[in-house]
Structures are given as structure tokens and as C-alpha cells.
């Protein structure tokens, strides 16, 4: 694609990167075939190619974003299926992130939008605030019909039936390996996940220590910054991310780290991009060091000896989170691990399409999100699974809100099969699955 940025514009690193990305696009349209919003809406402006044209026009002319352009960019899930499909290697993620930053700086949203985005940015990255908000949502749910805005109704719907107690495993500390030590790793405990489902981190710690890893929860680490980053709130996201970089580098420079393990794939995609996010800042070198050893829990487990277990009469439908399969290009590891410990793994049709969760997307674009959720649940349930497995808390919450099939994190099944407790989600009334032979 031909671009006409001026030399002065190209002095800005964001514009320079956008120019590189735009020039790689050859207008082929392959991306439209795998774009969820284009599949649902059928509007070229709601496809990656259409958004690329809009972003190009907006940036080249440095114009104040108009309502139409903002609407179509806001509708993007950042699922990154287009990056998997693109034959030209267009790095759409960096382009749309820069466009959102530009919009945040140059567009004045309606007051209701500003208020909603402020609330989300002030609550979701902070586990205790989020817990109180979930309690408030549960109390307010009977009055859902009074809410005039679908986005407010979506917030009330988000609250789970029960909110788990705080897990002290999420406090800064070190967990010694049960077997001979193979690696020393830092576990990113996250933010929203600590309020919504504490079982995931607990299971991760158990399975990693059982397989010979010393697991460290670093002092000062917390939210990865993804939620505010994808809203274009760069200053806020970088402040949050910087705390992680400093916390993990202190461990790297202390007793050392072999990996930074992440069990929420949306966070993993962002942490692996810290090197790019901070490329022009004082933390550039440390950010690159962190990105260099960040890995999804499935990547780490593929490096250590997960034992083979007996076959189990349990069918697991694997839901591939977009941030894992497209953002990190991890497609087979979770399935390989589940098969290794004896589960029968099946995949839904159109597994490349998003479930509609996408961070805060299900709260800010509930109608489109709902259509994608319905489609995803239908394809998963068509496989008649005993349980659904996923590697991202957002996907788990989205799918569980529309399906009676129990859904758990992949690592919970791996923990169970190798000697851990049965996942709590499988013991809820009406959702039990058969006991399985486990490795002792």
C-alpha cells in the first residue's frame, strides 16, 4: 500500500511503525474471510482491510477522528485472526493499537462512553476493587430491567454466581518444587482472574511444583496493562506494565528466572509485546528481557516432562483463545498436553473465530459479542463434550454464561490428571463428570 506520510510525521515512532505496517498491506482481502466482525456484520468497514484504510486516512491527514471511524475501530475485537491469515505479514495489532492511542488523544467521546471506559479502567485491573464491583453487580442484577444501556446490563450479567475467597497463593512468595528442581519461574497472577477464579493460579502452582519448578510470585507484579492498553490509554497501561518489568527484573537479577509463566493468554500476548511497547523508553532493555522469557504455561509444560497418563473416558472440547492461537501463535501445545495425560480432545467448527469476550469487548460491544458467543457455544456443544477447556479467563466467563457444559482452564485438567484435586467447576450440581484414574 502506498503511503504519503511526511518526514516530520515519520519522526514520531508511532507514525513510523504505522507507515511500515501500512506499506506491507497488498489489499488482498484474505483477512475478511477470518474476521469475526465482518462475518457478523458484512460491512467492509468492519473488516481488517476496511479498518486499515480508515486508519491510513486518519493518520496521514492527522485529522480529528470522526464518529464513523471511531465506531468501526471500536468494533474491532483485536482477536488478530487477520494476522494469522495475512500472507504479507501485516502486523495489524501494532497498527490498531496505535490508532486507538491516537483516538484516545484526539477524539472526545460522548460522556456516557467516557464514564464507562473510566470505570472499567479504574476497576478491572485492581482485584479488590473488582471484587467489590462484582458484589455490587450481584446485588443490582434484580434491577437489570431498569438499566437503559445494554452495556450496563452486560456489566451486571458479568458477575459469577459465586465469588471465590481470596487465595493467599497470590501473595508475593516462593513455592519450592516437590520434585528435583528443573527451573525457577515467576508466575504472573494477573488482576481480574484473581477475583473471578482463584483455582487457575492454584492449579498452576501445584502442577509446576509437582513437575520440578520453583514458582515465584514477585513482589510488585500485577496487572499486565492490556485492558487500558487496548483502550488507547497508553500512560496508564505503561505505568502498570512498568511495575511488572521492575518486579520481574529484580528476580532475574537476583536468584534468576528461567521463564515468566502466564496462564491468561490475553496477558501473555501483551507481556510478550513489552519490548515493542517500551522500545523508545528508559525501560527498553529491561522490557525486552522480560518479553524474551515470557511464555504461556503450555509452552513451559512442553519443555518439562509431563507424564503420560492412562486414557480417560472424558471428552474435552478445546476452545482456542484468540490471544493464544493468533496473538502468540500457540495452536497445538494445549491439545498435545491434554492428549498426553489421557483426555479425548475435540475441536469445534470454525475454531479460529472469536467467542466475543476479547477483554472488555463483551462489556462495550454487547450485541456483537452476544452473537459471537451464541455461535461459539453452538459449535462447542455440537461436539457433545463432557467438559470445555480454554486458556483464558475471559473466554471461560463468556462461554460459561451461555452453556451448561462445565468449563475449566487447561491447566486445571492437567493438574487433576497428574495428581491434583478435581476442578471445582466439575463438581457443581448438574455439571459432574466421571472420576478419572490419576497419577500418584
N, C-alpha and C positions, 0 to 999 in steps of 0.2 A: 504494500500500500504506500502510495506517495504521500509524504507529509510536507508541511510548509512552516514548521516552527522556526522562529528567528534565532539568531545567535544569542541574543540576550535571554530568550526563553530557555535555551538549552544549557545555560549556566546553572539553572536550577536542577538539582539531581532528580527530582520527581518528574519534571518535564523531559529530562534527558532519557530516563528509563521508559517513560511512556512512548517517546519517539522510537526507541529501539523495538518496543513491542509492536507498535502500530505498523512499522515497516516490515515486520515479519509476516503480517496477515496478507493472504493472497485472495481473499473474498470467496473461497471455495464453497463455503456453506456447509461443510461436513458437520460443523458444530451444532447446526439446527436439529439434526437427527437425534441428538442425545441431550438436548437442553430441556429440562422439565417444564419450565415456564412456557417455552414455545409449544411443547406438546399439549399443555393445558389450554393456553390462550390463543395459539395460532397466529400471533402477531409478530411480524419480522422484527419490530422494535423491542420485543421481549425475547429475542434470541441473542446469543453472544455476538453474532455478526452485526445485528442491528444496534446493540449497545456500543460496540466498538466504533461504529460510525458516529453515534451521538457523542461519545466521549471525545473522539478526534475533533469534531466540530467545536465542542465546548472548550477544550484545552487550547487548540490552535488560536482561536479567537479571543481567548481569555474572557469569555463573556460570563455575565451573571447567569447561573443555571436557571432555566425556566422550569415551570411546574411539570411540563410534559417529560422533559429529560429526566428530572429527578424521580418521577413516578416509575419510569421504566428501569432506571438503575436500582431504585429501591426494591423492585420486584425480583432482582437477581438474588438467587439463593447462595451464591458463591459455592455451589456444590462442586465446581471445577470439572464436571464431566466433559466440558468442551476442551479442556486441556488434554484429557486422555484421548479424545477423538482427533484433535488437530494434527494434521500431517506436517504442519510448518513449525510446530513448536512455539506457538504464540503463548506467552506467559500471561494469560488473562487475569490471574489472581493479582499480580502486581499492578496491572492496569486498572482494574476495577477498585482496588484498594486506594490507589492514588485519586481516582475520580471521586470516591466518597470523601476523602480528605478535602479535596477541592470544593465539593458541595458543602461540606460542613463549615468551611471557612467563608464561603461566598453566597450562600443561599439562606434566606430567612424563612424557616418553616412556619406553618400555622402554629398557634400557641398550643393546641392540643398535641400536635406531633412533638413539639419541643418538650412539653411536660412529660409525655410518655417516655421519650428517649432519655431524659434526665433521670426519671425514676428508675428505669432499667439499669442505667449506668451507675446509679448510687446504691443499688440493692443487690443485683445478681452477683457481682464479683466479691461480695462480702458475706461469708457463710452465715454469721449470726444475724445480720440484717435480713438475709434471705429467709432464714428460719422463721423470724417474726412475721415476715410478709406472707409466708405460706400459711401460718396460723391465721392471720387476718383474712386470707383468701378463703380458707375453710369456713370461717365464721360468716363471711359475706356471701357464700355460694347460694344460700336460700333466697337471696335478694338479687340473683343474677338477672332475672327478668326486668329489673328496673334499670339495668345498665344500657345507656343509649348507644354506646360504642362497642362494636364487635371485638375490638382489641381488649377492652376492659373485661368483657365476658371470657375471652381467651385466657386472661390472667387468672381469673377465678377458677377456670377449668384446669389450670396447670397444677394446682395443689394436689398432692397424692392423698390417698385415703388415710395413711398414717405417716407421720414424720418421725424418722428414726432418731433415737437419742444420739448425742454427740459421741463420737468414737475417740477415745484417748489415744488410739494408734495414730491419729492425725497430728498429734503434738510433736514438736521437734524432739527427735531421739534417734537411737540406733538399735536395729534388731539384728542379733547375732545369727549366723547361719546354723541350721540344725546339722547339716552335713559338712564335709570338708569345704572350706571357703574357696570358691572359684572366682568370684567377682565382688567388688564393692560398688553399690549403685545407689543413687539418690532417687527416691520416689516422689514424683510431683503429685501432691494430694489434691490440688485443684481448689475450686471455690464452690460452685453450685452443686457439684457432686457430693461434697461433704455435708450438704443439707438434705439432698434428695435421697441418697443411697450410700450409707457408710459401709455396706457389705463389700463393695468393689475394692476399696483400698485394703480392707481387712483381708480379703481373699488374695489380693496381690502380694501382700506381705507374707502370708502363710506359704503360698506356693513358691515364692522366690527364696525364702529362707530354707524351705524344705529341700530345694534343689541346689543349695550351696552359695547363696548370695547374702552378703551383709547388706541390709537395707537401711538407708539413712533418710530421715525426714529432716531436711535442712532448716535451720533457724532463719526466719525471714522470708522464706519462699511462700508463694500463694498463687493468686490468680495469674494466668498466663498473659492476660491483656487482650485476648481475642475478641471478647464481647464489645469492648469500646473501640478496638482497632477496626472492626468491621462497621462501626457506626461513623467512622471517619474522625473519631476523637483521638487524634494522634498523641497529643500531650498526655492525656490520661492513660492511654494504653502503654506508652513508653515509660511512664513513671512506675506502673505496675510491673512491667517486664524487667525494668532495671533492678528491682528488688530481687527477682529470681536470679538474674545474671550474677549479682553480687553474692547472693547466698550460695549458689552452686559453685562459683569460682573459689569461694572460701574453702569449700570442701575439696575441690580439685587441687588447690594449693596446699591443703592440709594433709589429710591421710590419703587423698587421691580418690578419683572416681573412674570406674570403667564405663559407666553409662548413666544417663539421666533417663529414668523409665517413666513413661507416660501411659496411663490407661484410659484416657479420654481423647479420642483421635482428633477432635477439633482443636484441643490444646496442642497436641503433638504437631499438627501442621503449622501452627503459629510459632511454637518454640523452635522448630527446625528452620524457621524463616527469620529468627532473631538476627542472624548475620547480615541479612539484607536490610531489615528494619533499622539497624543501628550502624549501617555502613559508613555514614558520614558524621558519626557522633563519637564522643570520647570513649564510649564503651565498645567501640567497633571490634577490637581484638578479642575482648572477653566474650562478647556476644557470639562471635564466630566460633570460639572454643566451645561454648555451650551448645550451639547448633550442631557442632561436629560430633558430639557424643549423645545427643538426644535420640531416643528411639521408642517406638511403640513397644508395649510389653510383649507382644507377639514376636517382634524382632529379637528381643533378648532371649525369649524362651526357645527360639530356634537355634540359638548359639550354645545352649546348655543341654544336658541330656535329660529331656523329658522322657520318662519311661513309657514303653509300650504297655498298654493295659488290655484286658480281655474285652471282647466285643460286648456291647450292651444293647438291649432291645429298646433303645431310645432314639427317636428320630429328632434331629436338631435342624431346624431351618436357620441357615446363617444369613443374617442381614448385613450386607456390606455397607458400612457407613461411608458416605461420600468423602469425608475428610481423610479416611484411611485408604480407600481404593483409588481415589482421584488425587487428593491432596498429597498423599505420601506414596502413592503407587504400591501399596501393600495389598495384594489381591489374594494370595494363596496361603500365607502363613497361618492365619487363624483357623482356616479349614483343615490344613495339614495337621495342626496340633490337635484339633478335636477328633479327627480320624485316628490319630496316633494313640489317643487314650481310649478309643473304643466306641465313640459315638458314630451313628449313621448320619452323615451330613447331606442335606439337600439345599438347593438354592431356588429362589423364586424366579419367575419370568421377569425380564427387564430389571435385573438386579443392579444395573448401572444407574437407574433412576432414583432420585432423592425421595426420602419419606416425607419431606416437608418440614422437618424440625429446624435444622440449619441455624443453630444458635438462638437468636431472638426472633427469627423469621416467623415462627408459629404464633408469636405474640403480636408482631407488627403487620403481618400479612395473613390473617387467619383464614380467609376464604380460599386463597390459592393453596395454603398449607393443608387445609382440610381436604381438598380434592386430591392432593398428592398422598396424604395419609390413607384415604379410602382406597386408592389404587394399590398402595404398598401392602396394606393389611390383606386385601383380597388376594394378591399374588402369594403372600406368605401362607395364608390359611389354606390355599388351594393345594399345598403340599402335605396337608394333614399332619403337621409336626406335633410331637409331644411338648416341645419347648422351642422358643426362638432365642438365638444368641446374637449379640451385637457387641461392638467395641466402643460405643459412645453413649454416654448417659442421656443426651438429648434425644437420640433415636429411640432409646429404650422407653423414655417417658412418652414420646409421641405415639409409638406403636401400641404400648400397653393401654393407652387411653381409648383405643378402639378395638381391642382384641381380648378375648378371654384366654387365649393361649399364654401361658406364663413366659415371660421374657427375662433373661438374665445376661450378665456380662460374660463374654467368652472365658475370662479368667476365673469366674466362679465355677464353671463346669470343669475347667482344668484342675482347679483346687479340689473339687469334690472327687474327681476320678483318681487323684493321686494321694488321697488320704484326708482331705478336709471335710467339713460338715456339708450336708445337703444345703444348697442355696435356699434361703428363706422364701424366695418367690415361688419355689416349687412345693412349698408346704402350706400355702394359703388355701382356705376352703374352696373346693371346686377346681383346684389347679395342681393337685398332686400328680406326680409321675412315679413309676415303679422305683423301688430301691435298686441300687446297682452294686455289683461287686467292686470294691475299691482296693487300691494298692496299699498295703500296710508295710 
